[in-house]
């Protein structure tokens, strides 16, 4: 598609952008992001509408005809929704089946029954990691809050000692691990290998969740020593069921799509194929083709949903009608998420078509800075400005996507993870998650900043540290 900037409209598309063009594009990016931030924070406009308006402002300031800016935005929205919308929907269905069947409660109760007092924070981060694989961060909080509050109350723990590990486990999964919307969209934008990104994401997630969760919770409990608020203990889905699925089959169902996607990554890496073009490239043999299908995110998640209808729904005594109702209920709440992700993709495409990606390449050529660190810094800036990890991930991925053109498969995956880490940096008052945690835990704004916000920053910093270390050895 033809670049949108005035420089590129006026000259041949193969000519380099001049310094004046760089300045105009830089101003356009700042103007677009500033409009999005202002509309979301000051005027409380929905992120979907804010991203549309911000994209049009970006195109206008870049000097593009309005019809071309609209075309760029629409193309990006359509491509992003086509690539990730179905996956988000399938993830929502799996998460709802996990919650309504009592499967999430079964995982929680089984692990807690095995954990002693000192092991409880470690049990909480493990629970959050498992439960958080297929579901959105906000849904994970709603699922785990009753457990966090009950464990803290019955075991006489500080709420922070139990709550921070659970929040860390959920947040790390949300920012780094597919099939969450941000990582999926970044993988699509950067053209990274999903299986390799998933495998490396797990490697980064484990030490990051440990440090930001059980380790940091010791200090958070000293800084903010509060008791569970009695009014915030909701009923759990599993309490109203006569039976619920077993622990083993529930965990197996949750991990099924992850195993299928990892299997594809493993085959991509180790299969000895004469036409294999490199690490991460799809093998051309029959096994390669089979695992290309089996390990595709769509097939993996669809398989997990169909299996969950039996292993979770039927095991909980659900009729076919109730399973159908659960699936239907799961899709409504994620409409907003899909639209925000799609609009983020539209904003990204407007950035790309305006030549911003090429501008970053040109400007950063003389910088003595890692591309991974640059991606992290851009994501941090957008996260601080907009408050949305998903918007930060998608926008940053669009900006640094050209940097991945000459990268190996593993480094392209690390670029996605660097963006994901940056998108989690210092959640504050413009982040919906900030207020969700504050209200559920009954904290003041100051207490939330000292615990939740510091924890998010730790995840971001430790995560990028792990990514940079991996880049030295892979």
Beta strands, then each sheet from edge to edge (+ up, - down):
end
